Amino acid sequence: MNNIDHKDFEAVIGLEVHAQLLTQSKAFAPVAAQYGQAPNTQISPLCLGHPGTLPLVNENLIRYIIKMGLATNCSIAPKSIFARKNYFYPDLPKGYQISQFETPICEGGYIDIEVERYSKCIGITRIHMEEDAGKSIHDQDPYNTLVDLNRAGTPLIEIVSEPDLRTPEEAYAYLSKIKQIVQYLEICDGNMEEGSLRCDANVSVRPRGSKKFGTRTELKNMNSFRNVEKAIDFEIYRQIELIEAGGKVVQQTLLWDTIKMETRIMRSKEEAHDYRYFPEPDLPPIIVTKELLDSIKEELPELAHIRQQRFVEQYHLSVIDAITLTENRYLADFFEELVSKSGQVKASVSLVLSDVLRVLNEQSITIQDFPLSATRLAELLDLRASDKVSSTAKQTIFNAMLEQGCSAQELAEKLNLLQVSDSNYMDDLVKQVIEANPDEAARYKEGKKQLMGFFVGQVMKASKGKANPKMANELVRKYLD
């Protein structure tokens, strides 16, 4: 279904995105924060909530969230405080989470998204800092829930959107843009499957034209962008069908069942939880000075939308090609390095968008794991630009380079793919071909110009594919015209 076309109802969607930050240590403890380690090996008395332990703010937590705030057009508060968010959960040893409540460090931002038919500005209510809880594991023991506290205390930022989204497609585009920004800033790897980017969605429906919000439900357990899109789509139509049947939407927290592809109830709640927030007594206020803000602004990279525009203007690329090349920061870096080393824009675009992306997709790797450097590929482009190899040979050499550590020149020689461009050799070869085919030469001179391909083919055959086809064309034309 496509809710954007529903004639009577529209959806109101807000997203809460948690991004796990790429810091070396945890938010408030000098303990390693690395994904994938053995359970309960990255913990300390502070992570375990032992009495008498005191938190200390990780400086990169502050710097990273300010980067995100600046990249999403937020106002940065000169002073903000941490708060204790009190609730019980088995993998929250302290019984509270250090977060922010009334004074988030970033507020009032926005990002622009593009969907198939239009673009749209989505407001960002706030971005605040907090620590992660641990992880409860329910599928490794038939009788017990296991707890891994490695994740407890890992630094997070929570990005809360305004309820400006109206369709699952917009939600997908918004999440994609958030992921792109955190990856460009190098503050989060954006891996939703590993939990470093997590999303909850608040969904309600209302009659078209109404300004009043309907009763919302909260969707959780969505581990991919597509599942977010599918879950929102399902929930919109569940609510619409319920209302049309005379029922009422109940405020609930729902889980997305990826097997049945439907939502199921996690808990019902008529009122929001009372987390009994109060200022964190063990942490001082965060003061953002002008000097700190200026230094972080200088660290900001050129973001994707700005880079796209520059690629169009500087390299004269199509908008589609510019978007594809800048979707990933490291792919854009690779492309620019290739252009810098080869001096060939058009050939670089073609090579990256065809051959390089094909290998990345086939091998399910990122550009950081691509086996060929920009320097080696520039050598290949130079061979082709100087007519030392044909376009077909270039493809053969590229494939061989993926398997061997030789240079493009070495492989061209090893595979006997270097074109012959010696003028004396080519001159003699073309004359021999013309002399060997007098009837075709006569017909060409009578106006059968399509025989040009025949003569060039004969030259390539006589040279066993080594002749420079461009030079062959020029010489055949010279002697027959």
For each residue, the residues with C-beta under 8 A, 3 or more apart:
1: 233 237
2: 5 167
3: 6 9 10 11 166 167 168 233 236 237 240
4: 166 167 169
5: 2
6: 3 9 10 208 240
7: 208
8: 207 208 240
9: 3 6 205 206 207 208 240 243
10: 3 6 166 205 206 207 208
11: 3 165 166 167 203 204 205 232 236
12: 163 165 166 203 204 205 206 213 214 216
13: 163 165 166 167 168 170 171 201 202 203 232
14: 160 161 162 163 164 165 201 202
15: 159 160 161 165 171 174 175 199 200 201 202
16: 158 159 160 161 199 200 201 202
17: 158 159 160 161 175 178 197 198 199
18: 132 156 157 158 159 197 198 199
19: 68 156 157 158 159 178 182 187 188 190 196 197
20: 132 154 155 156 188 195 196 197 198
21: 60 61 64 154 155 156 157 187 188
22: 64 186 187 188 189
23: 26 27 33 58 60 61 64 155
24: 32 33 60
25: 29 30 31 32 33 58
26: 23 29 30 31 32 33 47 58 131 153 154 155
27: 23 55 57 58 61 98 129 130 131 132 153 154 155 156
28: 46 55 56 57 58 98 131 153 283
29: 25 26 44 46 47 55 56 153
30: 25 26 44 56
31: 25 26 42 43 44 46 47 153
32: 24 25 26 37 42
33: 23 24 25 26 42 153 154 155
34: 37 42
35: 194 196
36:
37: 32 34 41 42 150
38: 41
39: 146 148 150
40: 43 148 149 150
41: 37 38 150
42: 31 32 33 34 37 47 150
43: 31 40 47 48 149 150 152
44: 29 30 31 47 48 53
45: 48 50 53
46: 28 29 31 49 50 53 54 55 153
47: 26 29 31 42 43 44 93 149 152 153
48: 43 44 45 93 149
49: 46 53 93 94 95
50: 45 46 53
51:
52:
53: 44 45 46 49 50
54: 46 282
55: 27 28 29 46 98 280 282 283
56: 28 29 30
57: 27 28 61 62 283 286
58: 23 25 26 27 28 61 62 155
59: 62 63
60: 21 23 24 63 64 155
61: 21 23 27 57 58 64 65 129 155
62: 57 58 59 65 66 105 129 286 288
63: 59 60 66 67 296 299
64: 21 22 23 60 61 67 68 155 157 185 187
65: 61 62 68 69 105 106 127 128 129 157
66: 62 63 69 70 76 105 106 288 292 293 296
67: 63 64 70 71 185 187 296 299 300
68: 19 64 65 71 72 74 106 127 157 159 181 182 185 187
69: 65 66 72 74 75 76 105 106 109 127
70: 66 67 73 74 76 296 297 300
71: 67 68 181 184 185 300 303
72: 68 69 106 109 110 111 124 127 159 181
73: 70 109 110 111 124
74: 68 69 70 106 107 108 109 124 127
75: 69 106 107 108 109
76: 66 69 70 105 106 288 293
77: 80 103 104 105 106 107 288
78: 287 288 289
79: 103 285 286 287 288
80: 77 100 103 104 105 285 286 288
81: 100 103 279 280 283 285 286
82: 98 99 100 129 279 280 283 286
83: 98 99 100 101 102 277 278 279 280
84: 96 97 98 99 277 278 279 280
85: 96 97 98 99 101 130 275 277
86: 95 96 275 276 277
87: 92 95 96 97 273 275
88: 92 95
89: 92 133 136
90: 136 145 147
91: 133 134 135 136 147 148 149 152
92: 87 88 89 95 96 97 133 134 152
93: 47 48 49 134 149 152
94: 49 97
95: 49 86 87 88 92
96: 84 85 86 87 92
97: 84 85 87 92 94 130 131 133
98: 27 28 55 82 83 84 85 130 131 280 283
99: 82 83 84 85 128 129 130 131 158 277
100: 80 81 82 83 103 104 105 128 129 130
101: 83 85 104 128 277
102: 83 277
103: 77 79 80 81 100
104: 77 80 100 101 107 126 127 128
105: 62 65 66 69 76 77 80 100 127 128 129 286 288
106: 65 66 68 69 72 74 75 76 77 109 124 126 127 128
107: 74 75 77 104 125 126 127
108: 74 75 123 124 125 126
109: 69 72 73 74 75 106 123 124 127
110: 72 73 121 122 123 124
111: 72 73 121 122 124 174 177 178 181
112: 119 120 121 122 177 305
113: 119 120 121 122 170 173 174 177
114: 118 119 120 173
115: 118 119 120 167 169 170 173
116: 169
117:
118: 114 115
119: 112 113 114 115
120: 112 113 114 115 164 170
121: 110 111 112 113 164
122: 110 111 112 113 161 162 164 165 170 174
123: 108 109 110 161 162 164
124: 72 73 74 106 108 109 110 111 127 159 160 161 162
125: 107 108 160 161 162
126: 104 106 107 108 160
127: 65 68 69 72 74 104 105 106 107 109 124 157 158 159 160
128: 65 99 100 101 104 105 106 157 158 160
129: 27 61 62 65 82 99 100 105 155 156 157
130: 27 85 97 98 99 100 156 157 158
131: 26 27 28 97 98 99 152 153 154 155 156
132: 18 20 27 151 152 153 154 155 156
133: 89 91 92 97 151 152
134: 91 92 93 147 148 149 150 151 152
135: 91 147 148 149 150 151
136: 89 90 91 145 146 147
137: 140 141 145 146 147 148
138: 145 146
139:
140: 137 146
141: 137 144 145 146
142:
143:
144: 141
145: 90 136 137 138 141
146: 39 136 137 138 140 141
147: 90 91 134 135 136 137
148: 39 40 91 134 135 137 151
149: 40 43 47 48 91 93 134 135 152
150: 37 39 40 41 42 43 134 135
151: 132 133 134 135 148 154 195
152: 43 47 91 92 93 131 132 133 134 149
153: 26 27 28 29 31 33 46 47 131 132
154: 20 21 26 27 33 131 132 151
155: 20 21 23 26 27 33 58 60 61 64 129 131 132
156: 18 19 20 21 27 129 130 131 132
157: 18 19 21 64 65 68 127 128 129 130 187
158: 16 17 18 19 99 127 128 130
159: 15 16 17 18 19 68 72 124 127 178
160: 14 15 16 17 124 125 126 127 128
161: 14 15 16 17 122 123 124 125 164 165 174
162: 14 122 123 124 125
163: 12 13 14 202 213
164: 14 120 121 122 123 161
165: 11 12 13 14 15 122 161 170 171 174
166: 3 4 10 11 12 13 170
167: 2 3 4 11 13 115 170 171
168: 3 13 171 172 228 229 230 232 233 236
169: 4 115 116 172 173 229
170: 13 113 115 120 122 165 166 167 173 174
171: 13 15 165 167 168 174 175 201 228 229 232
172: 168 169 175 176 225 226 228 229
173: 113 114 115 169 170 176 177
174: 15 111 113 122 161 165 170 171 177 178
175: 15 17 171 172 178 179 199 225 228
176: 172 173 179 180 225
177: 111 112 113 173 174 180 181
178: 17 19 111 159 174 175 181 182 197
179: 175 176 182 183 190 192 197 225
180: 176 177 183 184 190 304 327 328
181: 68 71 72 111 177 178 184 185 303 304
182: 19 68 178 179 185 187 188 190 197
183: 179 180 186 188 189 190 328 329
184: 71 180 181 301 303 304 329
185: 64 67 68 71 181 182 188 300 301
186: 22 183 301 329
187: 19 21 22 64 67 68 157 182
188: 19 20 21 22 182 183 185 196 197
189: 22 183 194 196
190: 19 179 180 182 183 196 197
191: 194 195 196 197
192: 179 195 196 197 198 199 223 224 225
193: 223 224
194: 35 189 191
195: 20 151 191 192 198 223
196: 19 20 35 188 189 190 191 192
197: 17 18 19 20 178 179 182 188 190 191 192
198: 17 18 20 192 195
199: 15 16 17 18 175 192 222 228
200: 15 16 218 219 220 222
201: 13 14 15 16 171 218 219 222 228 231 232 235
202: 13 14 15 16 163 216 217 218 219
203: 11 12 13 216 217 218 219 232 235 236 239
204: 11 12 213 214 215 216 217 239 249
205: 9 10 11 12 214 236 239 240 243 249
206: 9 10 12 210 212 213 214
207: 8 9 10 210
208: 6 7 8 9 10
209:
210: 206 207
211:
212: 206
213: 12 163 204 206 216
214: 12 204 205 206 239 249
215: 204 248 249 250 251
216: 12 202 203 204 213 249 251
217: 202 203 204 235 239 249 250 251 252 253 254 263
218: 200 201 202 203 252 253 254
219: 200 201 202 203 222 228 231 232 235 254 255 256 263
220: 200 253 254 255 256 266
221: 255 256 258
222: 199 200 201 219 227 228 231 256
223: 192 193 195 227 258
224: 192 193 227 228
225: 172 175 176 179 192 228 229
226: 172 229 230
227: 222 223 224 230 231 256 258
228: 168 171 172 175 199 201 219 222 224 225 231 232
229: 168 169 171 172 225 226 232 233
230: 168 226 227 233 234 256 261
231: 201 219 222 227 228 234 235 256 263
232: 11 13 168 171 201 203 219 228 229 235 236
233: 1 3 168 229 230 236 237
234: 230 231 237 238 256 261 262 263
235: 201 203 217 219 231 232 238 239 254 263
236: 3 11 168 203 205 232 233 239 240
237: 1 3 233 234 240 241
238: 234 235 241 242 263
239: 203 204 205 214 217 235 236 242 243 249
240: 3 6 8 9 205 236 237 243 244
241: 237 238 244 245
242: 238 239 245 247 248 249
243: 9 205 239 240 246 247 248 249
244: 240 241
245: 241 242
246: 243
247: 242 243
248: 215 242 243
249: 204 205 214 215 216 217 239 242 243
250: 215 217 268
251: 215 216 217 268 269 270
252: 217 218 265 266 267 268 269
253: 217 218 220 265 266 267 268 269
254: 217 218 219 220 235 263 264 265 266
255: 219 220 221 263 264 265 266
256: 219 220 221 222 227 230 231 234 262 263
257: 260 261 262 263 264
258: 221 223 227 261
259:
260: 257 264
261: 230 234 257 258
262: 234 256 257
263: 217 219 231 234 235 238 254 255 256 257
264: 254 255 257 260
265: 252 253 254 255 268
266: 220 252 253 254 255
267: 252 253
268: 250 251 252 253 265
269: 251 252 253 272 273
270: 251
271:
272: 269
273: 87 269
274:
275: 85 86 87
276: 86
277: 83 84 85 86 99 101 102
278: 83 84
279: 81 82 83 84
280: 55 81 82 83 84 98 283
281:
282: 54 55
283: 28 55 57 81 82 98 280
284:
285: 79 80 81
286: 57 62 79 80 81 82 105
287: 78 79
288: 62 66 76 77 78 79 80 105 292 293
289: 78 292 293
290: 293 294
291: 294 295
292: 66 288 289 295 296
293: 66 76 288 289 290 296 297
294: 290 291 297 298
295: 291 292 298 299
296: 63 66 67 70 292 293 299 300
297: 70 293 294 300
298: 294 295
299: 63 67 295 296
300: 67 70 71 185 296 297 303
301: 184 185 186 329
302: 306 307 310
303: 71 181 184 300 306 307
304: 180 181 184 307 308 326 327 329 332
305: 112 308 309
306: 302 303 309 310
307: 302 303 304 310 311 322 326 332
308: 304 305 311 312 319 322 323 326
309: 305 306 312 313 322
310: 302 306 307 313 314
311: 307 308 314 315 317 321 322 325 326 332
312: 308 309 315 316 317 318 319 322
313: 309 310 316
314: 310 311
315: 311 312 322 339 345 349
316: 312 313 345
317: 311 312 321 322 325 349
318: 312 321 322
319: 308 312 322 323
320: 323 324
321: 311 317 318 324 325 349 353
322: 307 308 309 311 312 315 317 318 319 325 326
323: 308 319 320 326 327
324: 320 321 327 353 357
325: 311 317 321 322 331 332 335 349 352 353
326: 304 307 308 311 322 323 329 331 332
327: 180 304 323 324 331
328: 180 183 331 332 366 367
329: 183 184 186 301 304 326 332 333
330: 333 334 366 367 368
331: 325 326 327 328 334 335 352 367
332: 304 307 311 325 326 328 329 335 336
333: 329 330 336 337
334: 330 331 337 338 352 356 367 370 374
335: 325 331 332 338 339 348 349 352
336: 332 333 339 340
337: 333 334 340 341 374
338: 334 335 341 342 348 351 352 374 377 378 381
339: 315 335 336 342 343 344 345 348
340: 336 337 343 374
341: 337 338 374 375 378
342: 338 339 347 348 377 378 381 382 385
343: 339 340
344: 339 347 348 381 385
345: 315 316 339 348 349
346: 349 350
347: 342 344 350 351 381 384 385
348: 335 338 339 342 344 345 351 352 381
349: 315 317 321 325 335 345 346 352 353
350: 346 347 353 354
351: 338 347 348 354 355 356 377 380 381 398
352: 325 331 334 335 338 348 349 355 356 357
353: 321 324 325 349 350 356 357
354: 350 351 357 358
355: 351 352 358 359 395 398
356: 334 351 352 353 359 360 367 370 377
357: 324 352 353 354 360 361
358: 354 355 361 362
359: 355 356 362 363 365 370 402
360: 356 357 363 364 365 366 367 370
361: 357 358 364
362: 358 359
363: 359 360
364: 360 361
365: 359 360 369 370
366: 328 330 360 369 370
367: 328 330 331 334 356 360 370
368: 330
369: 365 366
370: 334 356 359 360 365 366 367
371: 402
372: 376 377 401 402
373: 376 377
374: 334 337 338 340 341 377 378
375: 341 378 379
376: 372 373 379 380 401 407 408
377: 338 342 351 356 372 373 374 380 381 398 401
378: 338 341 342 374 375 381 382
379: 375 376 382 383 407 408 409
380: 351 376 377 383 384 394 397 398 401 408
381: 338 342 344 347 348 351 377 378 384 385
382: 342 378 379 385 386 408
383: 379 380 386 388 389 394 397 408 409 412
384: 347 380 381 387 388 389 391 394
385: 342 344 347 381 382
386: 382 383
387: 384 419 421 468 470 471
388: 383 384 412 418 419 421
389: 383 384 393 394 397 412 417 418 419
390: 393 394 417 419 465 469
391: 384 394 395
392: 395 396
393: 389 390 396 397 412 415 417 419
394: 380 383 384 389 390 391 397 398
395: 355 391 392 398 399
396: 392 393 399 400 415 417
397: 380 383 389 393 394 400 401 408 411 412 415 417
398: 351 355 377 380 394 395 401 402
399: 395 396 402 403
400: 396 397 403 404 406 411 415
401: 372 376 377 380 397 398 404 406 408 411
402: 359 371 372 398 399
403: 399 400
404: 400 401 411
405:
406: 400 401 410 411 414
407: 376 379 410 411
408: 376 379 380 382 383 397 401 411 412
409: 379 383 412 413
410: 406 407 413 414
411: 397 400 401 404 406 407 408 414 415 417
412: 383 388 389 393 397 408 409 415 417 418
413: 409 410 416 418
414: 406 410 411
415: 393 396 397 400 411 412
416: 413 466
417: 389 390 393 396 397 411 412
418: 388 389 412 413 466
419: 387 388 389 390 393 466 467 468 469
420: 425 426 463 466 467 468
421: 387 388 426 468 471
422: 425 426
423: 426 427 471
424: 427 428
425: 420 422 428 429
426: 420 421 422 423 429 430 467 468 471 472 475
427: 423 424 430 431 475
428: 424 425 431 432
429: 425 426 432 433 459 462 463 467
430: 426 427 433 434 455 459 472 475 476 479
431: 427 428 434 435 479
432: 428 429 435 436 462
433: 429 430 436 437 455 458 459 462 476
434: 430 431 437 441 455 476 479 480
435: 431 432 438
436: 432 433 458
437: 433 434 440 441 454 455 458
438: 435 441 442
439: 442 443
440: 437 443 444 451 454 455
441: 434 437 438 444 445 480
442: 438 439 445 446
443: 439 440 446 448 451
444: 440 441 448 449 451 452 455 480
445: 441 442 480
446: 442 443
447:
448: 443 444 451
449: 444 452
450: 453
451: 440 443 444 448 454 455
452: 444 449 455 456 473 476 477 480
453: 450 456 457
454: 437 440 451 457 458
455: 430 433 434 437 440 444 451 452 458 459 472 476 480
456: 452 453 459 460 469 472 473 476
457: 453 454 460 461
458: 433 436 437 454 455 461 462
459: 429 430 433 455 456 462 463 467 472 476
460: 456 457 463 465 467 469 472
461: 457 458 464 465
462: 429 432 433 458 459 467
463: 420 429 459 460 466 467
464: 461
465: 390 460 461
466: 416 418 419 420 463
467: 419 420 426 429 459 460 462 463 471 472
468: 387 419 420 421 426 471 472
469: 390 419 456 460 472 473
470: 387 473 474
471: 387 421 423 426 467 468 474 475
472: 426 430 455 456 459 460 467 468 469 475 476
473: 452 456 469 470 476 477
474: 470 471 477 478
475: 426 427 430 471 472 478 479
476: 430 433 434 452 455 456 459 472 473 479 480
477: 452 473 474 480 481
478: 474 475 481
479: 430 431 434 475 476
480: 434 441 444 445 452 455 476 477
481: 477 478
